[in-house]
Amino acid sequence: LTVTVTVAVAVAVALPSVALENGLARTPPMGWLAWERFRCNVDCRADPRNCISERLFFEMADRLSEDGWRVLGYQYINIDDCWSAKQRDAAGRLVPDPERFPSGIRALADYVHAKGLKLGIYGDLGNFTCGGYPGTTLDYVKQDAQTFAEWGVDMLKLDGCYSSEEEQAKGYPEMARALNATGRPIVYSCSWPAYQGGLPPKVNYTILAEVCNLWRNYDDIQDSWDSVLSILDWFFTNQDVLQPAAGPGHWNDPDMLIIGNFGLSYEQSRSQMALWTMMAAPLLMSTDLRTISPSAKEILQNRLMIQINQDPLGIQGRRIVKEKSLIEVFLRPLSQAASALVFFSRRTDMPFLYTTSLAKLHFPENAVYEVQDVYSGKIISGLKTEDNFSVVINPSGVVMWYLRPTALPVQPWRVVREPAHGEGLRPIL
């Protein structure tokens, strides 16, 4: 037995492909992340409510636990940059800022875990973090992984400021091995491809999927519709490369949900939620859950939307139509032969009546579907592939459908119908 264990560990260390078979993130991670909303605000004297401190994370953990988020799957509460002291301790360990995190990260993790949640933390594979705090250089990778595990951390986001291409090529796989060697299950989020332009030949998505559970491919999101559109354009322009790379345990990450902040209208908020769901993106909110509006909360807590995002097949959706009328159509295949469709308007003038058919969208011939509008909950029964239909899409808005087959030319599966907590009917695996 001792010999077997020793061999297994040796193989795990030697082969990057073993590194991320950690059984984690089988569906896109869901939770809350500090960065977009709270940035690197460390002035707790002038702004104690909104600075990066243990108080902020204690309070957000309370909200995730008590306001209906956790039961829907939002389970990670993630610290981002600027949490640490400006220097490592005498033993070379990372330590939290003593004034802003006086209880320590272990105490915060214990609090979060007691709420039924999980804690994420931030590091940077370089001399410094992007905010100028101590980075994780190659000689500190194992020690920092062990520190995070001892603190009870459940996710690590490893950024790439102040590091070279060579350091990243060594360091990101090395951290995967180091995290696994701790014996603690820690979801691993990499920024590696974002620092290499996000595309082949510099980025090898086959290797990346063997190293990381999720990864940032592109620019940081900002609190604006322009930022959302720039991310959307990049992801779907490059969907032939990106879409095959995603799946259970390894996800493309277009960055945080900014719904509930200041930059998006109601329609744009609905669009971001729908399009991130079509991308099988991690749903990591970055907003103030203490003051979030009822309308933003309703979008983020849509049960059918979350069910689609968390579909066990884990297939990333694609843009399948791009009209001159500035209407775009996105399709995501789901389990039990179901699918999701999003009709998205880039128009800025008025609601647009868009007419098409499932046949034009390459659905199987002679099939019949039950359709549920994801936002309104309305159900259309008996929609045939050849039937024309129309949807009215608001400017910068979406109509999102969940389609379940009720008749297919060949149907080797059985669909079980069960109420889904007020969201109509859903297929059950």
Secondary structure, 3 states (H helix, E strand, C coil): CHHHHHHHHHHHHHCHHHHCCCCCCCCCCEEEECHHHHCCCCCCCCCCCCCCCHHHHHHHHHHHHHCCCHHHCCCEEECCCCCECCCCCCCCCCCECCCCCCCCHHHHHHHHHHCCCEEEEEEECCCECCCCCECCCHHHHHHHHHHHHHHCCCEEEEECCCCCHHHHHHHHHHHHHHHHHCCCCCEEEECHHHHHCCCCCCCCHHHHHHHCCEEECCCCCCCCHHHHHHHHHHHHHCHHHHHHHCECCEEEECCCECCCCCCCCHHHHHHHHHHHHHCCCCEEECCCCCCCCHHHHHHHCCHHHHHHHCCCCCCCCEEEEECCCCEEEEEEECHHHCEEEEEEECCCCCCEEEEEECCCCCCCCCCEEEEEECCCCCEEEEEECCCEEEEEECCCCEEEEEEEEEECCCCCCCCEEEECCCCCEEEEC
